[in-house]
Amino acid sequence: MATWVTIAFLFVWSFLELHIGIEAQKLSKEEDIELEKELKLLNKPAVTTIETIYGEKYDCVDFYKQPAFDHPALKNHNFHHQMRPSSYPKNWKTFKNSSTTNRSKNLWINGKGCHAGTVPIKKTTKEDLINAKLASKIYHTQYKPFTQQEQGTHYAILHTNYGTGKVFIGGGMESTVYNPKPITGTQYSSSQVKVANGAESIEVGWTVNPTLNNDDRTGAARCLNLHCAGFVLTRNDNAIDQTLEPVSERGGTIFVKRFLIYRDSPSGHWWLALGPERTKIGFWPNHIFTELTKVATYIEWGGKVYSPPNVPSPPMGTGFGLCKHFLCQHTLLDAYCCRIGTVNESYVIVKATETSSYADIPDHYQVLDDGIYDNFGHIIYFGGPGAANLQMEKSSGVDFKR
């Protein structure tokens, strides 16, 4: 099977709009009818259909008919496809001068994507919808940082400290892209930057998630609610769930992806920028939030995995702990997030300070804050084999900590 990583892992965790549906694979006649209705709502009429170099098909949907505008708070919007943010964070150099490789390969077979006035939306199948509902039921639990409220969810992260009184207008990072194996069933393994205030947060990064993507590719993970409720896509040549390939090889070529989330002024919309050119992909309108309407109070960077109860936890980062304590503290040997930054109230990107590192199961996953390092800026290393690969080590005699 091909190796895939998905990008932009556009998770909007808004517990006000939580929609949990049916049990996967157990459909009554009434539930099947309801699914068909939802599919008709989700799959908008296509102006044309285009294909990626990976064989995935996307419908080019009229900008005004994209799923974002099904959100009840956006019924009377005045948005248009030429929208761009009116403000830009200063000090972009925080995200420049990478020593690793950024992708520049065109995603589309036609070399350009959809035509102006339309946006690329992947067609939703019934299986996709069932998987999305299953994912919502599994992952959309009430999240309280650093507790065991999320059974089976584990972290190796750097986070801003509580109680400092600081607020943020955004956060960003550059993350190496890997495909940790094995990831099966409802498991996932991700790297992300998270911007939050209270129960609301936006998480962007890459993920390997077979439940949502129907394979073990690394890529731009789909939203848990499939179409990122309220996220307005403004680019006709960028897909929010695009595949990332190739991926990094430990000790070989390292591939990275850059992510930045920031709040535009004066509109208040939260914009997503990707890649070395800081391409503005789209935004989450201010209207859909209650706590993220003005500022964020918490930001985190690093790795996150999930495994259902009684299933050994999956690998994170490179997938194996090949040094004495999993992490080798080397950019060619470990997964890492670098150029870790926050956007302050003066709309300046600054290196993240007053932060702490956290790994909830140090025997399985670790995070190392290496501070400011050469041209990598603020860098952390993260990852680990998880329980699954540790069990493999015991049964095979392979030393994953050599």
N, C-alpha and C positions, 0 to 999 in steps of 0.2 A: 504493500500500500504506500502511496506517496506520502511524503512528510510535509505537513502544512502547519503554518502558524497564522493565526488571523489577527488583523489589526483593526483597529481602533476599538476594540473592547469598550464600547460606549455604554457603560452601565449608568443608569440614572436610578439611584435608590431613593424613591419617594414613596414613603409608606402611606401617603394619602391616596395615591392612585394605584395601590396594589391590586392586581387582578390575578387571582388564582383559579385555575380552571379544573378540568377533569383529570382523573387518573389516566396515565398513559396506557394505551392498549386495551382499555376496558370501556368501550363506547356503547352506550345504549342508543336506540334509534333517535331519541330526542337530542342526545349529545352530538350525534353525528350530524343532525340537521343544524344544530347550533354552530358546529364547526364549519359547515358549508357557508353559512351566513357570514361568519367571521372572515373566511377566505375571500369571499366576494368583496368585503369591506377593505381587506388588506391589499389585495391585488388590484391595483389601479389600472385603468386602461393604458396600454403602452402605445406610444407614438411609433416606436420601433424597438427592436431587440438587438443588443450587441453582445459580443462574447469576449471573455478575457483570454489571455495567453494560456491560462490553466484549464480552459474549456468550460468555465462557468458562464451562465447566461444571465444578463441583466436587462430588465425592461427600462427603456428611456421614458420616464413618466413626466407629464407636464408638471412644472414646478408647483403650481397651485393645487395639484391633486395628490401630492406626496402624502404618505401616512401621517406625517407630523401634524397636519391640519385637522386630523380627526380628534385631536385633543380638545376637550370642551372649553379650555381657556383660550383657544386660538381660533374660535369660530369667526370672529370679526377682526381678524388681523389685517394689517396693511403691508405685509412683507412682499418683497419681490426678488427675482433671481439675481439681480445685480447688487444686492445688498452686500456691503462690506463693513467691517467695524470702523468707527470714526476715531478711535483712539488706539494707540499701540504702546505697549510697554517699552520703556527705554532700556538701554544697556543690553541690546541683543547679543553683544559679544559673549555673553554668558553661554550661548549655545553655538559658538563657532569653534573652528580649529580642531575638529575631531581627528584623532589618530586612527580611527576605525572607518569601516566602509558603510556609507549610506546607499540605499537603493535608488537608482535613477532609471531603471528599466521601465518602459511604458507597459502599463497593465493591460491595455486593450489591443486586440488584433487590428482594429482599424487605426490605431495609433493616436486617437484623439478622444475617445469616449463618446458620450451623447452630444447632440447638437445644442446650441444655446436655447435656453428657456425650458430645458428638461433636465432631470437628474436621474442617475442610475440607481435602480432599486431591484434587488434580487427577488425573483418571483418566489412566493411562499407556497409550499406544498402542504397537504394535509399532515404529512409526517413532520414537517417543520413546525407546524402549529402545535401538534401534540407534544413534540419535544420542548417547545418553548413553554408550554403550560407546565410540563413536568419540571423544567428548570426553575420556573417561578416558584413552584411549590417547594422544591428542594432548597433553593438558595435565598429566597426572599424571607428570611427570618429576621426578627428584630435584632439589630446589630448594636452592641455596646462594646466599644474598643477594649481589648485586653481582658475579656471575660470569656467564659465557656458557653455563652449564649448560642453561638453558632456551632453546634456539634459537628465535628468533622472538618471544620474550617481552620486552617493554620497559617501563620504569618511569620515572615522574616523581613522586617521593615525598619525604616527610619521614620520618625514622626516628630512633628512639632510638639513642644511641651505644653501641657495644660497649665492654666493659671498665670500665664505671662502677661495677659491682657492684649497680646498682639492679635491683629486681624489681617487678613490677606485678600488680595484682589485676584490671586491666581497662583499657579504652581506649574513647574515643568521639570523635565528630565530628558536624558538620553539613555536608552536601555538597550543592552545587547539582546538579540533575539535568538532563542534556542528552541529546540523541540525535545523536552525531557520525555523519556520513555521508561516504563509503559504508562499510558494514561488510557483508562478504559471506562466503559459504562458512563455513569453520571459524574465521574471525577473531572476535575479540571486543574490546570497549573498555569499560573499567570504571572506577569510582571506589570505593574501599574503605578500611576500617580493618581492620588485621590485628593479631591478638594471637598471639604465638608463644613456644614454648620448644623449642629443638632442631628436630627434623623435624616436630613437630606444630604446627598453627596453625589458627585460625578466622579467616575473612575474611568481612566483611559489608559490603554496599553495594549499588550498582546496576550493571547491565550491559546492554549490547546484544550479544546472542550468538545469531545465526541457527541455529547447530548445535543448541543446547539448546532454543531457543524456537520454532524453525520459522518465524521471521519476524525483522524488524529492529526490533521494539519495544524500548523501554527499559523495563526492569522488574526485578522481583525475580527475579533469575536463579535457575534451579533449581540444585541441587547437582550437582556433577560425577557423583556416583553416583545422581543423580535424586531420591533421597528423603532426602538428608542422614543417612546412617547414624548412628543413635543420637540425632538431634535430636528431643526430645520436645515436640510442639506442645501447649500448654495452653489456648489461646484458641479459642473456637468462632466468632469473628467476624473473625479475621485469617488470611490465607493467606501462607505463606512465599515464594510465588513470584508475588505479585500484580503486576499491571501498574501502571506509573506513568504517568499521563497527566492533565493536559497536562505538557509538559516546558518547560524554560526557553527563552526566545528571547533571543539575544544583543542587548543594548541595549534589551530590552523587559521583560516580566514574568519574574522569576526565581523558580523553585520549588526548594525545598530539602527534604531528608529528614534526619532525625536518627537516629543509630545509637549504641548503647552496648552493649558486652560487658563483663560483670563476673562475678567469681567470688563466689558466695554463701557466707556463713559461717553455720553450721558444715557445711552439706551438701557444699560443695566443687563444686557444679554451676556451670557457666558459663551465665549467663542473658543473653538478648537482649532489649533494650528499644528500642522504636522510637517516633518521633514526639514532638511537643511535650509530650504527656502522659506520656511515658516508659512506654508500655504494655509490660508484660512478656509477650512472645509465647510463650516456651518456653525450653528449656535443653538443653545438652549435658551429660549425666550424667558425673560424675567417673569412673565405672567404665570409660568407653571410652578413657581416656587413660593414657599411661605417663609422659609428660614434662610435660603440662599439668595434672597432678593437684593441684598446689599454687599455683604462680605462673607468670607469663609473664616472660620475660627480654628480650623485644623487641617493639616496637610500631611500625607504620608507617601512614601516611595518604597518600592521593593517587591517582594514575592508573596503570593497568596495561592494556596491550594485547597481543594476540597475532596473529601471522600466520604461516601455514605457510611453509616454505623456498621461496624464489624467487617469493614473492608480495609485492608492495609493502606495507609496514606500514600499518595503518589509522590514521585520525585519533583523537585523544584529547581529551577535554574538550569545548570548543565546536566542535572539528573543524577550525578554520582559525587560522592565525597572522596576525591582521590588524593587528599592530603590528610595529615594527621588529625586535624579537626574539621574535616570536610573542605574548608576554604583554604586556598593556597595563597591568597592575597596577591593575585597576579591577573592582569587584565586578559591574558591569553588562556587562562586556566579556569577562571570563575565567571559566572554571570555577574553583571554589575549594572548599577545605575550611576551615571555621572552627570556633571553639570546640573546637579540638584539645586533648584532655585525656587524662590517664592517671588511673587509680585506684591510690592508694598503699596500703601495707600497713595503714594506719589507716582504710581505707575512705573516703578523702576524694578527690573529684575535684579534680585540680589541673591548671593549665596545663602543657602539655608543655615540659620544659626539657632541656638537654643533648641536643640533637637536631642532625641534619645533613640537608641536602637532597641528593638524588641523581637524576640523569637519565642513563641509560646511552647515549643517542644525542642529544646536545644540538642537533644539526642538525635533528632531527625532533620532539623533545619537550623541554619545559623545565618547571622548577619554580622558584618564587620564594617564599622564606620571608619574609613581611612582618612577622613578629613579632607583638606585641600591637597591635591596631588598633581604636580606638573600641569600639563594642559588639559587634564581631565576635570578640573574644578573640584567641587565637593563630590566624592565618590564613595559608594558603599558596594561591598561584595555580598551576595546572598545566594542561598541554595542549600541543597542537601538531598540525600537519596530517598528520604521518606521511609516508612516502614516496609513498603513493598520491596525496594531494592536491598534493604538491610536483611530481609528474610532470604532474598536471593543469594546474598553474600554467604549467609550461614549454610545454605543448602548446597552451594556450588564450590565453596572454599575460596572464592575470589575475594581478595582484600580490597574493598572500595576505599580504604583510608591509607593506602600505601603511599 
